């Protein structure tokens, strides 16, 4: 899996129990996924259509780093599905622990918001063993 994004959990990101607010994590996952999907299909015109179940396995505290990793799971005619994993990292020890994971499906769209096919070139590039760009 490729590192997509890194965030610092700050006091403003915490919920009532002084852990990272789950909605913030979902937003970070969606943003990281959109960035990777845009990179893979060579356009920023992608929209989220589905996020699989997200189970929060452990709390994140202020000061922890959140690193989100992803990879292409599947490319369809107009959609791309990514697998994402979020890990918290101690800035002191660099030890990481998985916080949550999910699959997110994005659809490539045109200027009117209608689905647009993903090119055959993109599909071949991402599933012919050449994954350094995904």
C-alpha positions in Angstrom: 0.0 0.0 0.0 1.1 3.5 -0.8 1.1 6.4 1.7 -1.5 8.9 0.6 -1.8 11.4 3.4 -0.6 12.3 6.8 -2.5 14.4 9.4 -1.8 15.6 13.0 -4.6 14.9 15.4 -5.0 18.3 17.1 -7.3 19.4 20.0 -9.8 20.8 17.5 -10.2 17.3 16.0 -11.3 15.7 19.3 -14.8 14.6 20.3 -16.4 14.7 23.7 -14.3 11.8 25.0 -11.0 13.4 24.0 -10.4 11.0 21.1 -10.3 11.8 17.4 -13.9 12.5 16.3 -15.0 9.7 14.0 -16.5 12.1 11.4 -13.1 13.8 11.1 -11.5 10.4 10.3 -14.2 9.6 7.8 -13.5 13.0 6.1 -9.8 12.3 6.0 -10.3 8.8 4.5 -12.7 10.3 1.8 -10.2 13.0 0.9 -7.2 10.7 0.8 -9.2 8.2 -1.4 -10.4 11.0 -3.7 -6.8 12.2 -4.1 -5.6 8.6 -5.0 -8.5 8.0 -7.3 -7.9 11.3 -9.1 -4.3 10.4 -9.6 -5.0 7.0 -10.9 -7.8 8.0 -13.4 -5.9 11.2 -14.4 -8.7 13.7 -13.5 -10.0 15.4 -10.3 -13.5 14.7 -11.5 -14.4 11.8 -9.2 -17.2 11.5 -6.6 -17.6 9.1 -3.7 -20.5 6.7 -4.2 -19.9 4.1 -1.5 -17.8 3.6 1.6 -17.8 0.1 3.2 -18.1 -0.4 6.9 -15.6 1.4 9.0 -14.8 -0.1 12.4 -12.7 2.1 14.7 -10.3 -0.3 16.4 -8.5 2.0 18.7 -8.7 5.6 19.9 -6.5 8.4 18.5 -5.3 11.1 20.9 -4.1 14.6 20.3 -0.5 14.6 19.1 -0.8 11.3 17.2 -0.1 11.3 13.5 -2.6 9.6 11.2 -1.2 8.0 8.1 -3.6 6.9 5.5 -2.4 4.2 3.0 -4.2 3.0 -0.1 -4.2 0.8 -3.1 -6.4 0.1 -6.1 -8.7 -2.8 -5.5 -10.7 -2.7 -8.7 -11.4 -0.6 -11.7 -14.7 -0.9 -13.5 -16.1 0.9 -16.6 -16.7 4.2 -14.8 -15.7 3.4 -11.2 -12.6 2.8 -9.1 -12.6 1.0 -5.8 -9.7 1.6 -3.4 -8.7 -0.2 -0.2 -7.6 2.3 2.5 -6.0 1.8 5.9 -5.5 4.5 8.6 -2.8 4.0 11.1 -1.9 6.1 14.1 1.8 6.8 14.7 3.6 8.0 17.7 5.8 10.9 16.8 8.2 9.8 19.6 8.6 6.1 18.6 7.3 6.0 15.0 5.4 2.9 16.0 2.2 2.5 14.1 -1.1 0.8 15.0 -4.1 0.3 12.7 -7.0 2.5 13.6 -9.5 1.5 10.8 -9.8 0.4 7.2 -12.4 0.6 4.5 -13.0 0.2 0.8 -14.2 3.3 -1.0 -15.8 3.4 -4.5 -15.5 6.5 -6.7 -17.1 7.3 -10.0 -15.4 9.3 -12.7 -17.8 12.1 -13.9 -18.0 14.8 -16.5 -18.8 18.5 -16.0 -22.5 17.7 -15.6 -21.9 15.1 -13.0 -22.7 12.2 -15.3 -20.5 9.0 -15.2 -17.6 8.9 -17.8 -15.8 5.7 -18.8 -12.3 5.2 -17.4 -9.8 4.6 -20.2 -8.6 1.2 -21.2 -5.1 2.6 -20.8 -5.7 3.3 -17.1 -7.1 -0.1 -16.5 -4.2 -1.9 -18.2 -1.6 0.3 -16.5 -3.0 -0.5 -13.1 -3.4 -4.2 -13.5 -0.4 -5.2 -15.6 2.0 -5.2 -12.8 2.9 -1.5 -13.1 1.6 -0.2 -9.8 4.3 2.4 -8.9 2.0 5.2 -10.0 -1.1 4.0 -8.1 
